[in-house]
């Protein structure tokens, strides 16, 4: 390689290097990063100008076993055990207030927190302010303001306690994390404030010996794909989420995902993060003949098991869970999707 080319590549890599201000070293947080040295220069030229070099490792399938209203469906749990036996990555995502299923080695544990809501009664009484949710959960939950530092600190302390408990019961080789709900009202900056505060608290607890120092810990991104993608694009998060959940996923009549689910799909494509879609048989995917005659609503097409299976065949979707209806959040089927590569595409131009 001639000197001029080496200098050009060095200048290019320097211009592409992520900002490192001591907190936001995004290259260390992403699975896909630029590597220094001669090996990178050679790979950089041989692959394509501007392409990032991915770390070694094969794409792996993921399996998501979840239920927030009762025990995880027995068939889904069997599928989880089979997946980790095959060497795939398995996630058990449940409400910690319910008895936990048997935890086999290598099963990662994710525990639920109501997040941007509180439970009416003593739980809500801890917060300086709460308000009606004005939705189907309003009889037992109220909304809280996660943009308020005092409120956020209470929630972060809850999350820290959840992780400490998980650290005591999870297999030694398991990753553990939190499933924070009701963050759909937050923008990118506020999402980053919440999860960075959480990550800072976890790091401090590890330093104090309250959580195993070698434990891989994190969080998942729930029901706010636009906000999380902006936070990732702007390099606001100190660590990327373990995976993304997009609920109420549907297929349009033309076979495309609904808007929020497409944004979640883009997160998988751009960042190599598993994307799980949550579907409900009570959701209407589209209507047939709603314009004929004018004013007619048309025949409703609901999200069926087969539609969920079709979603799982789409690119950058790691899996799809299907429930009979939204009222119980109890999936009775999980369909694995595409393997997840160690890193995603370069989507800076998106």
C-alpha positions in Angstrom: 0.0 0.0 0.0 1.6 3.3 -1.0 2.2 6.2 1.4 -0.4 8.5 -0.1 -3.1 5.9 0.3 -2.1 5.2 3.9 -2.2 8.9 4.8 -5.6 9.2 3.1 -7.0 6.3 5.1 -5.6 7.6 8.3 -7.1 11.1 7.7 -10.5 9.5 6.8 -10.5 7.3 9.9 -9.7 10.3 12.1 -12.6 12.2 10.6 -14.9 9.3 11.3 -13.8 8.6 14.8 -16.6 9.0 17.4 -16.4 11.9 19.9 -14.9 10.7 23.2 -15.7 13.1 26.0 -15.1 10.6 28.8 -18.7 9.6 29.0 -20.0 9.0 25.5 -17.4 6.7 23.9 -20.0 5.4 21.5 -17.5 3.1 19.6 -17.1 1.1 22.8 -20.8 0.9 23.2 -21.6 -0.4 19.7 -21.0 -3.9 18.6 -19.7 -2.5 15.3 -16.7 -0.3 15.6 -13.6 0.9 13.8 -10.4 -0.8 14.8 -7.0 0.8 14.7 -3.9 -0.7 13.0 -2.7 -2.2 9.8 -5.4 -5.0 9.9 -8.1 -2.3 9.7 -6.4 -0.5 6.9 -6.2 -3.6 4.8 -9.8 -4.6 5.6 -11.0 -1.1 5.0 -9.6 -1.0 1.5 -10.6 -4.6 0.6 -14.2 -4.1 1.7 -15.4 -0.6 0.8 -14.5 3.0 1.5 -16.6 4.1 4.5 -17.6 0.6 5.7 -17.1 -0.3 9.4 -15.3 -3.4 10.4 -17.4 -5.8 12.5 -16.0 -7.8 15.4 -15.6 -11.5 14.9 -18.7 -13.6 15.6 -21.5 -15.2 13.8 -25.1 -14.1 13.6 -27.2 -15.8 16.2 -30.9 -16.4 16.6 -32.6 -15.1 19.7 -35.6 -16.5 21.6 -37.9 -14.3 23.7 -40.1 -15.9 26.4 -42.3 -13.4 28.1 -45.6 -13.0 30.0 -46.5 -10.1 32.3 -49.9 -11.4 33.4 -49.3 -15.0 34.4 -46.7 -17.7 34.1 -45.0 -18.0 30.7 -46.8 -20.4 28.4 -45.4 -23.9 28.8 -44.8 -24.4 25.1 -42.9 -21.1 24.9 -40.8 -22.1 27.9 -39.9 -25.4 26.3 -38.9 -23.5 23.2 -36.6 -21.3 25.3 -34.9 -24.3 26.8 -34.4 -25.8 23.4 -33.0 -22.6 22.0 -30.3 -22.2 24.6 -29.5 -25.9 24.2 -28.9 -25.2 20.5 -26.5 -22.4 21.5 -28.9 -19.6 20.7 -29.5 -16.5 22.9 -32.5 -16.8 25.2 -34.3 -14.1 27.1 -36.8 -14.7 30.0 -38.8 -11.4 30.3 -41.2 -11.5 33.3 -42.8 -9.5 36.1 -40.7 -10.0 39.3 -43.8 -9.9 41.4 -44.7 -13.3 40.1 -42.9 -16.6 40.9 -40.0 -17.1 38.5 -39.8 -20.2 36.4 -36.9 -22.5 36.7 -33.8 -20.7 35.4 -31.6 -22.9 33.3 -27.9 -22.0 32.6 -27.4 -19.4 29.8 -31.0 -18.0 30.1 -30.8 -14.2 30.4 -33.2 -12.7 32.9 -35.1 -9.4 32.2 -37.4 -8.1 34.9 -40.4 -5.8 34.4 -41.0 -2.3 36.0 -44.1 -0.2 35.3 -41.7 2.7 34.5 -43.6 5.8 33.5 -46.7 4.8 35.4 -47.2 3.8 39.1 -49.7 1.5 40.7 -52.6 3.3 42.4 -52.0 3.4 46.2 -48.8 3.3 48.2 -46.7 3.0 45.0 -48.1 6.2 43.5 -47.9 7.9 46.9 -44.1 7.8 46.7 -44.0 10.3 43.8 -44.3 14.1 44.0 -46.9 14.0 41.2 -49.1 11.5 39.2 -52.0 11.9 36.9 -54.7 9.7 35.3 -53.5 7.6 32.4 -56.8 8.0 30.5 -56.4 4.5 28.9 -57.4 1.0 29.6 -55.0 0.8 32.5 -56.4 3.8 34.3 -58.3 1.8 37.0 -55.0 0.5 38.5 -52.2 2.8 37.2 -51.4 6.6 37.1 -48.8 8.3 35.0 -45.7 9.9 36.5 -43.3 12.5 35.1 -39.9 10.8 34.3 -38.5 14.2 33.1 -38.5 15.2 36.8 -35.2 14.4 38.5 -36.8 13.4 41.8 -39.3 11.1 40.1 -36.6 9.6 38.0 -34.4 8.9 41.0 -37.2 6.9 42.7 -37.6 4.8 39.6 -33.9 4.3 39.2 -33.7 3.1 42.8 -36.5 0.6 42.0 -34.5 -0.6 39.0 -31.4 -1.0 41.0 -33.2 -3.1 43.6 -34.6 -5.3 40.8 -31.1 -5.9 39.3 -29.7 -6.7 42.8 -32.5 -9.3 43.2 -31.9 -10.7 39.7 -28.2 -11.0 40.4 -28.9 -13.3 43.3 -31.1 -15.7 41.4 -29.9 -15.7 37.8 -27.4 -18.2 36.5 -23.8 -17.1 36.8 -23.4 -16.8 33.0 -26.7 -14.9 32.5 -27.1 -11.3 31.5 -29.7 -9.4 33.5 -31.6 -6.3 32.8 -34.8 -4.3 33.2 -37.9 -4.0 31.1 -39.1 -0.4 31.7 -42.6 0.2 30.5 -44.5 3.4 29.7 -41.6 5.4 28.3 -43.4 6.1 25.1 -44.0 9.7 26.1 -40.3 10.5 26.4 -38.0 12.1 23.8 -34.5 11.0 23.0 -32.9 13.3 25.6 -35.2 12.1 28.4 -34.8 8.5 27.5 -31.0 9.0 27.7 -31.3 10.7 31.1 -33.3 7.8 32.5 -31.2 5.0 31.3 -27.9 6.7 31.8 -28.8 7.4 35.4 -29.8 3.7 35.7 -26.5 2.6 34.2 -24.5 4.9 36.5 -26.3 3.5 39.5 -25.6 -0.1 38.4 -21.9 0.7 38.0 -21.7 2.3 41.5 -23.5 -0.8 42.9 -20.9 -3.1 41.3 -18.1 -1.0 42.7 -19.6 -1.4 46.2 -20.0 -5.2 45.7 -23.8 -5.0 45.7 -23.9 -6.6 42.2 -21.5 -9.1 40.8 -18.7 -7.1 39.1 -18.5 -9.6 36.2 -22.3 -9.6 35.6 -23.5 -8.3 32.2 -26.2 -5.8 33.0 -28.5 -3.6 30.9 -32.0 -2.7 29.8 -34.4 -3.1 26.9 -36.0 -0.5 24.7 -39.8 -0.6 24.9 -42.5 0.9 22.7 -40.7 4.1 21.7 -38.7 3.2 18.6 -38.6 6.7 17.3 -37.2 8.1 20.6 -34.7 5.3 21.0 -33.5 5.5 17.4 -32.9 9.2 17.8 -31.0 8.6 21.1 -28.9 6.0 19.3 -28.3 8.1 16.2 -27.3 11.1 18.4 -25.0 8.8 20.6 -26.8 9.9 23.8 -27.0 6.5 25.4 -24.1 5.2 27.5 -25.0 1.6 26.4 -27.2 0.2 23.7 -30.3 -1.8 24.8 -30.2 -5.6 24.9 -33.2 -5.6 22.5 -36.2 -3.7 21.3 -39.9 -4.4 21.9 -42.5 -2.9 19.6 -46.0 -3.7 20.7 -49.3 -3.7 18.7 -47.4 -4.7 15.6 -49.5 -5.2 12.5 -49.1 -5.9 8.8 -50.8 -3.6 6.3 -52.7 -5.0 3.4 -49.6 -4.6 1.2 -47.6 -6.8 3.6 -45.6 -3.9 5.2 -45.3 -3.4 8.9 -47.1 -0.5 10.6 -45.0 2.6 11.1 -43.7 2.2 14.6 -42.7 -1.4 13.9 -40.8 -0.3 10.8 -38.8 2.2 12.9 -38.0 -0.7 15.3 -36.9 -2.8 12.3 -34.6 0.1 11.3 -33.0 -0.1 14.7 -32.2 -3.7 14.1 -30.9 -3.0 10.7 -28.7 -0.1 11.7 -27.4 -1.2 15.1 -27.5 -5.0 15.1 -29.9 -5.1 18.1 -32.6 -7.8 18.3 -36.1 -6.6 17.6 -39.1 -8.4 19.0 -42.6 -7.6 17.9 -45.5 -8.1 20.2 -48.8 -8.8 18.5 -52.4 -9.2 19.7 -55.3 -11.0 18.1 -57.6 -8.2 19.3 -55.8 -5.6 17.1 -57.2 -4.7 13.7 -54.5 -4.8 11.0 -56.5 -3.3 8.2 -60.0 -3.2 6.8 -61.1 -4.5 3.4 -63.5 -2.6 1.3 -63.8 0.4 3.5 -64.3 2.8 0.6 -67.0 0.7 -1.2 -69.6 2.1 -0.7 -68.2 5.4 0.6 -68.6 5.7 4.4 -68.5 1.9 5.0 -65.9 0.8 7.5 -65.2 -2.4 5.7 -64.4 -5.9 6.9 -61.9 -5.9 9.8 -58.8 -8.1 9.4 -57.3 -8.9 12.8 -53.7 -9.9 13.6 -53.8 -13.7 13.4 -51.2 -16.3 14.3 -50.3 -16.6 10.6 -49.9 -12.9 10.3 -47.5 -13.0 13.2 -45.5 -15.8 11.5 -45.3 -13.6 8.3 -43.9 -10.8 10.4 -41.2 -13.1 11.8 -40.0 -13.8 8.2 -39.3 -10.1 7.6 -35.6 -8.9 7.6 -34.2 -7.6 10.9 -37.0 -9.0 13.0 -35.6 -11.4 15.7 -39.0 -12.8 16.7 -42.7 -12.2 17.1 -44.9 -13.1 20.1 -48.7 -13.4 19.6 -51.4 -13.1 22.3 -55.1 -13.7 21.9 -55.9 -10.2 23.2 -54.2 -7.2 24.6 -55.9 -7.3 28.0 -53.7 -10.1 29.4 -50.3 -9.8 27.7 -49.9 -13.5 27.8 -48.3 -14.8 24.5 -49.3 -18.3 23.5 -47.0 -18.4 20.5 -43.5 -17.2 19.8 -41.9 -17.4 16.3 -38.2 -16.9 15.9 -37.1 -14.6 13.1 -33.8 -13.7 11.5 -30.4 -14.3 13.2 -28.9 -11.1 14.6 -25.5 -10.1 13.2 -22.8 -8.8 15.6 -23.3 -5.3 14.2 -25.7 -3.5 11.9 -25.4 -1.4 8.7 -24.0 2.1 8.5 -27.2 4.1 8.6 -25.8 7.6 9.2 -27.3 8.7 5.9 -30.9 7.6 6.9 
